[in-house]
Amino acid sequence: MHAIGVVIPTYNRADALLVCLQHLERQTITDFEVIVVDDGSTDSTPQQIEQFLRKTSLNLRYARQGNAGPARARNLAISMLTAPICLMIGDDIFASSNFVETHLKLHQQRPELQVAGLGLTRWSETGQKVTKFMRWLDASGNQFAYGDLLDGISPDWNHFYTSNLSAKTELLRQYPFAESFPHAAMEDMELGYRIRRQRGLELVFMPAAVAYHLHPTDFRRACRRMLTIGPAARHMHELWPASKPEPPGRLRQWVFGALLRHRWLIKSLVHLSDMLVRIWCPNPFMKLALKVYYLIGYSAAL
């Protein structure tokens, strides 16, 4: 039995996945297993993994399922683990050399079932150009709310980020991911919320467990991402009504309502924001446009 296992769901990211696995080959410890679950990739992932398995030093197992989303892929991987600790990352996450060891040490020091570990994820400086917009997306909490955590805010269920997260395997088998979430959006936070309500969750932030995220994006792609997050948030609130945040003030409700009623206003707002972000970032229109796209997705889920 290994001390810890790394779980990686993947979908059509063969090149990034190989780099992810190469970083795991360079860890300061070797007593860990790796399970990759392919969520029905249509690219060269199966062939690339087959070649990688012939030469890697990793204790790696590969499974494949029909395309059903990362929630089901993680549940399958967790069912295959032999290790008592499960470390979850994405296929576009590149671990620092002491990454696995840092997560393992937390659980050795804190064996309580409800204790989970959250590492620090930063943009990868290799393989992509980190733009001002990407840095704002990170700092503003529209990507991950690490800025708040680094400022001393205690992590909670809404920081349950499976790009860099470890928990006891037994806990994750007792509380599997909800497979009704078809995309990589809110399925991890829903699990964090459910564990906190039903069992109790103590999430420990570990800034020393650094990983780097290869995920090039821009303003328009971030808007499209909000169209995925909106329906996922709606589903979360249907499952757990108490998780729904307080509604915005009347003025903001009026502004959002006017934008949602008039498509030309939305197009104008996005076009203006997209032009401004190239020369003025951050600017007041970016967050508004992202929120409107979130509301479009949320309303469409009705």
N, C-alpha and C positions, 0 to 999 in steps of 0.2 A: 504494500500500500504506500502511495506517495503522500507527502505531507500536505500538498496543495495541488489543485487542478485549475487550469486556465481554460475557460469556455469562450469560444469565438463563433458566433453565427456569421455567415457570409452570403453575399448575393452579388454576383457579377462584378467582383472586384479582385480578379485573380492577381494582378500585379501588386496592388496594395497589400493583399493577404500574404504574399510571399515575403514582402519587406517586413510585415508584422511578425511573421514567424522567424525571420532571420534575427530580429531584435530579441526574441525569446531565446534563441540559441546562445546569446551573449550575456546571459544573466549570471549574477554572482553565486547563485545556487543552481543545482541541477536536479534536486529531488522534487520534481513536479511533473505532472502529466498535462497534455494539451489535447483538447477535443474540439475539432472543427466540424460544425454542422452546416452543410451547403443547403441553402433554402431554394433549391431548384434553379441554380445558375444556368444560364444559356451561353455563357462565354467559355473560356478555356480552363475554368477552375478545376474540373475533375482531372484533366490531363496534367495540369501544372502540379497539383497535389500528388498525383501518382509519381511524377518525376522527383518531387521534393522528398517524398517518403523513402526513396532509395538511398539518399545520401545524408539525411538529417540526423543529428545526434539527439533530437527531441524524442521523448516518449509521446508520440503523436498518433491519434486515431481520427479517422475521417468518416463521417456519415453523411448521407444525402436524403433529403425529403422533397416532396412536391412543394412548390411555392406557397407558403402559408404565413410568412412573416417571422420576425425575429423572436416573438414570444414563444411560438411553438418550437422553433429551432433551439432556443435556450433550454426549454423544458426537456427536449430530447437529450441534449448534451448533459444536463444535470443528472438525468436518469442513468447515464453511462459512466459517471464519475466513480472512481474508487476512493478518492481523497476526501477527507472530512471538511476541507475548506475549499470553497469555490471562488475563483477570481474571474470576473466577467469583464471582457474588453470587446471592442469592435474590431472589424477586419481592417480598419483604417487607423488603428492606434499603434504607435511605435513606442515600446516600453524603454525606459532608461535602464541602465545595467543592474541597479539594485531594486528594481520595481517589484518583482515577485517576492524577494526576500523581505522587503518592507511590509508588504501585506501579510505575509506569513507571521512575522514577529508580532504584529498587533494581535492576531488570534491566539498566539502562544501566550501572550500576556493577558489577554481578555478572552477566556474560554467560554464565557456566558453565551448561550444560544442566540440571544437577541442583539448581540453586538455585531455591527457590520463596519467595514472600513471603506472610506471614500478617498481616493487619491486625487492628485491635481493634474488636470489635463490642459495642455497648452497647444497652440497652433504649431504644427511642424514647420520649421524654417527650410526644410529640404523637400523638394518635390512640388512646391507651390510658392507663389509670391504672396506673402502675408500683407494685405492691403490695409489702408487706414480704416476702411469699412469693416474688414474682418476683425481688426483690433477693437473697434467700437462695439461690434456685435458681441464680442467676448466680454468686454468691460461693462457693458450695459445690462448684462444678464439675459439678453435675448438668445444667446447660445447656451451658456452655462453660467450660473451665478457664483463663480469662483471669487469674483471681486468682493462680495459680501463675506464669504467664508474667510478670505485672507484678512479682512478687516475685523474678524473676531466674532462674526455671527455664528451661532451654534447650528450645525446642519440638522435638517429635519427630513421628512418624507419627500418634500419637493426638491431635495438634492440627491435623490436616489438614482444616480447616473450610472447606467450599466456600461458606459465606455471605460470606467475605471473604478470598479466596485468589487468588494469581497464580502462573503458571508458564509456561515456554516452551511454545508451541503444539506444537512438534515433540515434546517430551517427552510431552505428553498424547495425541498421536497414536500414539506408540510404546506407550504404556501407557493404553489406554482404560479408562473406568469399567466395572466388572463389571455387566452388565445383569441378572444373576440376583438383584440386590437390587431388589425392586419398589417400595420406599418410600424416603423421605428419612431413612435411618437406616443408619449404618455404611458406606454405599457410598463415602463420601469417605475415611474412615479406612482402609478396605481398600485403596484405591488408594495412599494414603500408605505403608502398610506394604509393599505389593508393590513400589513404586518403591524404597523404602529397601533392601529385600532384594536386588533384582535389578539395580539400577543405582547406588544410593546417592542419598540425599536430604539436602539441606541446607536446612532450613526457617528462614527469617529472620523474627523477630517485629518488626513495625513498628507501635508504638502510635500513631504519627502518622497512620496510614491508618485513620481512624475512620469507622465506619458505624453506623447506628442500626436496631435490629430492632423491627419492628411485629409482635408476636406475643403478644397478651393470653392469659394462662393462669391457672389456679388449681390448687389441690392435686389435685382430682379429674381434671382434664384432664391434669395431669402424670402421674398414675397410669396413665391410659389410654395416654399416650405411651410409657410403659415396656412396655406390652403389644406395641408395635411394635418397640421397641429390642431386647427379649429375643430374638425369632426372628432378627433381623438379626445380633445378636452370636453366636448359635448358628451361623448360616451362615458368619460370619467365622471362627469357630474350626474349623469343618469344612474350610474352604479352607486355613487356616493354623493348624494345631494349636499351633505354638510361640507364637502370639499370645495363647493362653488364659492368664489370670492364675492365680496360685497359689490353691488352694482356701482358703476361710476356715477358721478354727480349729474345733475340735470343738464348742465351746459354741455358736458362731454357726451351725454346720451343724445342730445339734440344734434351735435356735430356728427357723431357716428351715424345717426339715423338719416340725416340729410345725405351723407356720402353714400350710404347703402341704397338709398332710394333713387339715386341719379348716377348711372353708370359713367356718364361723361365726366362727372366730378372725380370719380375714382381714377379714371384714365389720366385726367389732367394732373391729379395729385401724384400718381406714380411717375408720370413723365417728368414732372418738375423735380421730384425727389431724385430720380435717376440722373438727371443732368447736374443737379447741385452736388450730389455725393462725389462727383469726380473732382470738384474743386473746393467744396466746403463740406468737410466731414469731421465731426458730426454736424448735422443741421436739424432744425426743428421739425422738418417734414418726414424724416426717415422713420422715426418711431410711430408717428401717426399712420403712415402708409402701411407699415407692418401690422399694426393693430387692426386696420380696416380689412386687410386680407385675412387675418385671423377670424374676424367677425363674419366675413363672407363664408369661410369654411364652416364656422360654427353654425351659422344660420342655415347653410345648405344641408347640414346633418338633420335639421328638423324635418 
